[in-house]
Amino acid sequence: MKRILFLWLLLSFLCPSVVRAETPSAFGTFWKNFQDAVAKDDKEAVSAMTSFPFLYQNSLDKAGFLKVYPKIFDAHAKSCIRRLKPESDQAGAYDLFCGYDIFHFSKVGGEFRFSDLGAND
């Protein structure tokens, strides 16, 4: 048992990215919860998974986000979120390409959040 512990500690010291690598399930869990909240049109749950200020045409607080929620999550966006899988980038963030929009998800305070919506140009 001591050998295993020693080897694990040695490995974590020499190769921290191997032992402490972000598991795809960390984002996968967030994504499943986000999909469920959007499918149920649960604005409060979606806003709880959103980083504020939220970047959409300008900087929005929670109240501003809730006002534009129907525009952000129209039928087309809901369909994309239900069907498509976000792609990871080199920084560990994720993007969902949906027509003219890019839904961006990044870590904030150690947890994934819906951080902004940009133009897919």
Backbone as CSV, one residue per row, in Angstrom:
resi,resn,N_x,N_y,N_z,CA_x,CA_y,CA_z,C_x,C_y,C_z
1,MET,0.822,-1.192,0.000,0.000,0.000,0.000,0.865,1.253,0.000
2,LYS,1.962,1.220,0.778,2.868,2.367,0.834,3.518,2.597,-0.517
3,ARG,3.805,1.500,-1.216,4.407,1.633,-2.549,3.463,2.339,-3.516
4,ILE,2.222,1.941,-3.463,1.231,2.548,-4.360,1.096,4.032,-4.053
5,LEU,1.014,4.364,-2.788,0.914,5.767,-2.395,2.154,6.541,-2.828
6,PHE,3.318,5.945,-2.635,4.561,6.596,-3.035,4.586,6.817,-4.552
7,LEU,4.214,5.806,-5.316,4.209,5.928,-6.776,3.204,6.987,-7.236
8,TRP,2.039,7.028,-6.599,1.038,8.028,-6.969,1.544,9.426,-6.680
9,LEU,2.159,9.620,-5.501,2.716,10.927,-5.160,3.842,11.315,-6.113
10,LEU,4.706,10.361,-6.437,5.797,10.631,-7.372,5.245,11.000,-8.743
11,LEU,4.276,10.249,-9.203,3.666,10.529,-10.501,2.982,11.893,-10.503
12,SER,2.277,12.212,-9.420,1.588,13.504,-9.374,2.567,14.666,-9.325
13,PHE,3.730,14.444,-8.755,4.746,15.492,-8.710,5.436,15.646,-10.062
14,LEU,5.781,14.534,-10.691,6.517,14.581,-11.956,5.616,14.866,-13.149
15,CYS,4.388,14.407,-13.084,3.458,14.562,-14.213,2.112,15.056,-13.713
16,PRO,2.030,16.275,-13.249,0.763,16.740,-12.680,-0.394,16.730,-13.657
17,SER,-0.106,16.915,-14.932,-1.203,16.930,-15.901,-1.835,15.554,-16.060
18,VAL,-1.076,14.496,-15.785,-1.626,13.151,-15.903,-2.566,12.868,-14.739
19,VAL,-2.126,13.187,-13.523,-2.910,12.859,-12.350,-4.051,13.838,-12.143
20,ARG,-3.824,15.110,-12.399,-4.813,16.135,-12.120,-5.538,16.634,-13.363
21,ALA,-5.449,15.893,-14.428,-6.072,16.341,-15.677,-7.570,16.510,-15.496
22,GLU,-8.093,17.511,-16.130,-9.535,17.760,-16.108,-10.205,16.607,-16.833
23,THR,-11.107,15.969,-16.176,-11.791,14.870,-16.831,-12.901,15.421,-17.711
24,PRO,-13.106,14.806,-18.847,-14.186,15.266,-19.710,-15.539,15.231,-18.996
25,SER,-15.653,14.386,-17.975,-16.933,14.295,-17.274,-17.254,15.568,-16.496
26,ALA,-16.237,16.358,-16.135,-16.512,17.617,-15.429,-17.358,18.528,-16.307
27,PHE,-16.974,18.686,-17.554,-17.801,19.487,-18.457,-19.059,18.713,-18.832
28,GLY,-18.930,17.413,-18.997,-20.084,16.595,-19.375,-21.230,16.715,-18.382
29,THR,-20.913,16.752,-17.109,-21.934,16.915,-16.079,-22.585,18.287,-16.193
30,PHE,-21.753,19.316,-16.339,-22.291,20.665,-16.526,-23.187,20.702,-17.762
31,TRP,-22.704,20.143,-18.863,-23.439,20.206,-20.119,-24.802,19.522,-20.006
32,LYS,-24.852,18.378,-19.379,-26.115,17.654,-19.207,-27.090,18.503,-18.397
33,ASN,-26.617,19.111,-17.312,-27.476,19.970,-16.491,-27.951,21.192,-17.272
34,PHE,-27.056,21.765,-18.075,-27.407,22.930,-18.890,-28.461,22.550,-19.931
35,GLN,-28.242,21.428,-20.620,-29.220,20.961,-21.610,-30.589,20.753,-20.971
36,ASP,-30.609,20.112,-19.813,-31.875,19.850,-19.125,-32.584,21.154,-18.758
37,ALA,-31.826,22.114,-18.229,-32.418,23.394,-17.829,-32.981,24.141,-19.034
38,VAL,-32.250,24.136,-20.147,-32.732,24.814,-21.360,-33.972,24.096,-21.892
39,ALA,-33.958,22.771,-21.900,-35.104,22.002,-22.406,-36.361,22.273,-21.580
40,LYS,-36.189,22.461,-20.280,-37.329,22.742,-19.393,-37.679,24.223,-19.361
41,ASP,-36.881,25.022,-20.081,-37.048,26.472,-20.099,-36.967,27.048,-18.680
42,ASP,-36.052,26.476,-17.902,-35.849,26.881,-16.505,-34.851,28.039,-16.470
43,LYS,-35.363,29.240,-16.599,-34.519,30.438,-16.687,-33.646,30.616,-15.449
44,GLU,-34.179,30.314,-14.290,-33.401,30.470,-13.046,-32.234,29.486,-13.004
45,ALA,-32.471,28.247,-13.409,-31.392,27.259,-13.423,-30.321,27.637,-14.445
46,VAL,-30.747,28.105,-15.621,-29.783,28.525,-16.638,-28.985,29.724,-16.134
47,SER,-29.659,30.672,-15.506,-28.928,31.843,-15.000,-27.969,31.461,-13.881
48,ALA,-28.288,30.414,-13.112,-27.376,29.942,-12.070,-26.119,29.309,-12.671
49,MET,-26.221,28.879,-13.925,-25.068,28.283,-14.619,-24.400,29.282,-15.556
50,THR,-24.736,30.546,-15.395,-24.230,31.612,-16.259,-23.311,32.528,-15.468
51,SER,-22.260,32.980,-16.105,-21.313,33.913,-15.497,-21.764,35.341,-15.767
52,PHE,-21.782,36.145,-14.726,-22.154,37.552,-14.857,-20.978,38.434,-14.485
53,PRO,-20.741,39.521,-15.175,-21.562,40.022,-16.274,-21.476,39.098,-17.483
54,PHE,-22.597,38.930,-18.152,-22.715,38.080,-19.324,-22.549,38.939,-20.566
55,LEU,-21.709,38.474,-21.481,-21.435,39.246,-22.691,-22.367,38.813,-23.826
56,TYR,-23.264,39.725,-24.185,-24.200,39.518,-25.287,-24.577,40.900,-25.815
57,GLN,-24.001,41.267,-26.917,-24.158,42.600,-27.499,-23.602,43.671,-26.578
58,ASN,-23.812,43.546,-25.284,-23.171,44.376,-24.277,-23.114,43.558,-22.988
59,SER,-22.655,44.136,-21.939,-22.511,43.437,-20.671,-23.846,43.424,-19.916
60,LEU,-24.302,42.220,-19.543,-25.595,42.076,-18.883,-25.442,41.528,-17.469
61,ASP,-26.253,42.038,-16.561,-26.356,41.429,-15.243,-27.462,40.368,-15.324
62,LYS,-27.783,39.747,-14.196,-28.786,38.674,-14.210,-30.137,39.181,-14.723
63,ALA,-30.567,40.349,-14.272,-31.864,40.889,-14.707,-31.882,41.130,-16.217
64,GLY,-30.798,41.675,-16.745,-30.700,41.896,-18.185,-30.682,40.594,-18.958
65,PHE,-29.990,39.584,-18.417,-29.935,38.265,-19.039,-31.337,37.660,-19.111
66,LEU,-32.072,37.742,-18.012,-33.417,37.173,-17.993,-34.345,37.861,-18.988
67,LYS,-34.121,39.145,-19.242,-34.945,39.875,-20.226,-34.694,39.377,-21.641
68,VAL,-33.428,39.070,-21.973,-33.099,38.631,-23.334,-33.093,37.105,-23.468
69,TYR,-33.377,36.405,-22.390,-33.391,34.936,-22.403,-34.199,34.368,-23.575
70,PRO,-35.431,34.830,-23.814,-36.199,34.269,-24.937,-35.524,34.479,-26.298
71,LYS,-34.793,35.558,-26.437,-34.092,35.814,-27.697,-32.868,34.899,-27.830
72,ILE,-32.141,34.693,-26.737,-30.959,33.825,-26.764,-31.373,32.382,-26.996
73,PHE,-32.400,31.947,-26.264,-32.818,30.544,-26.323,-34.108,30.398,-27.120
74,ASP,-34.021,30.795,-28.395,-35.160,30.612,-29.293,-35.203,29.136,-29.723
75,ALA,-36.166,28.783,-30.551,-36.346,27.381,-30.959,-35.097,26.811,-31.633
76,HIS,-34.436,27.628,-32.460,-33.232,27.159,-33.146,-32.109,26.868,-32.151
77,ALA,-31.888,27.765,-31.206,-30.842,27.570,-30.199,-31.139,26.342,-29.339
78,LYS,-32.389,26.181,-28.951,-32.769,25.015,-28.145,-32.514,23.722,-28.905
79,SER,-32.777,23.740,-30.194,-32.525,22.565,-31.025,-31.030,22.250,-31.076
80,CYS,-30.206,23.271,-31.253,-28.747,23.078,-31.272,-28.260,22.514,-29.948
81,ILE,-28.733,23.082,-28.865,-28.297,22.642,-27.534,-28.729,21.208,-27.278
82,ARG,-29.881,20.833,-27.778,-30.362,19.467,-27.606,-29.560,18.471,-28.455
83,ARG,-29.181,18.874,-29.691,-28.582,17.940,-30.646,-27.058,17.938,-30.709
84,LEU,-26.455,19.102,-30.521,-25.029,19.240,-30.785,-24.193,19.149,-29.513
85,LYS,-22.913,18.879,-29.708,-21.991,18.776,-28.589,-20.937,19.884,-28.718
86,PRO,-20.697,20.626,-27.649,-19.674,21.680,-27.714,-18.286,21.104,-27.979
87,GLU,-17.452,21.909,-28.601,-16.072,21.527,-28.900,-15.147,22.222,-27.916
88,SER,-14.157,21.486,-27.439,-13.211,22.090,-26.498,-12.124,22.838,-27.265
89,ASP,-11.589,23.861,-26.615,-10.474,24.589,-27.214,-9.222,24.346,-26.386
90,GLN,-8.113,24.931,-26.795,-6.833,24.690,-26.129,-6.789,25.251,-24.713
91,ALA,-7.642,26.200,-24.403,-7.644,26.817,-23.075,-8.540,26.066,-22.088
92,GLY,-9.178,24.997,-22.532,-10.051,24.231,-21.663,-11.475,24.741,-21.620
93,ALA,-11.807,25.686,-22.478,-13.173,26.184,-22.588,-13.883,25.382,-23.682
94,TYR,-15.170,25.608,-23.823,-15.960,24.885,-24.816,-16.811,25.865,-25.602
95,ASP,-17.010,25.557,-26.887,-17.836,26.377,-27.768,-18.854,25.495,-28.472
96,LEU,-20.073,26.002,-28.553,-21.123,25.339,-29.301,-21.467,26.243,-30.479
97,PHE,-21.226,25.753,-31.687,-21.492,26.520,-32.898,-22.911,26.211,-33.354
98,CYS,-23.730,27.256,-33.399,-25.147,27.104,-33.706,-25.542,28.190,-34.697
99,GLY,-25.471,27.871,-35.975,-25.800,28.865,-36.998,-24.900,30.077,-36.900
100,TYR,-25.485,31.235,-36.681,-24.719,32.478,-36.597,-24.192,32.761,-35.194
101,ASP,-24.481,31.892,-34.244,-24.085,32.125,-32.856,-23.057,31.116,-32.367
102,ILE,-22.248,31.564,-31.420,-21.317,30.690,-30.707,-21.616,30.835,-29.223
103,PHE,-22.056,29.750,-28.614,-22.272,29.705,-27.176,-20.935,29.312,-26.546
104,HIS,-20.432,30.146,-25.654,-19.115,29.923,-25.056,-19.266,29.556,-23.579
105,PHE,-18.556,28.499,-23.187,-18.590,27.997,-21.819,-17.158,27.938,-21.298
106,SER,-16.921,28.523,-20.141,-15.575,28.518,-19.577,-15.647,28.324,-18.072
107,LYS,-14.505,28.022,-17.495,-14.438,27.849,-16.047,-14.359,29.205,-15.367
108,VAL,-15.198,29.385,-14.374,-15.209,30.592,-13.560,-15.275,30.133,-12.113
109,GLY,-14.269,30.488,-11.340,-14.251,30.055,-9.947,-14.209,28.545,-9.797
110,GLY,-13.569,27.860,-10.746,-13.433,26.410,-10.674,-14.606,25.619,-11.219
111,GLU,-15.653,26.302,-11.684,-16.821,25.618,-12.228,-17.134,26.140,-13.629
112,PHE,-17.658,25.265,-14.466,-18.044,25.699,-15.806,-19.272,26.589,-15.731
113,ARG,-19.279,27.594,-16.609,-20.375,28.553,-16.702,-20.608,28.908,-18.166
114,PHE,-21.817,29.290,-18.484,-22.153,29.870,-19.784,-21.652,31.305,-19.686
115,SER,-20.616,31.633,-20.447,-19.943,32.920,-20.230,-20.269,33.999,-21.249
116,ASP,-20.562,33.622,-22.472,-20.951,34.641,-23.442,-21.530,34.009,-24.690
117,LEU,-22.143,34.848,-25.494,-22.716,34.443,-26.764,-22.181,35.385,-27.812
118,GLY,-21.466,34.829,-28.771,-20.851,35.669,-29.790,-21.316,35.310,-31.180
119,ALA,-20.844,36.082,-32.142,-21.201,35.867,-33.543,-20.263,34.844,-34.166
120,ASN,-20.832,33.945,-34.910,-20.075,32.932,-35.655,-19.863,33.490,-37.062
121,ASP,-18.804,34.286,-37.197,-18.568,34.907,-38.508,-17.418,34.347,-39.248
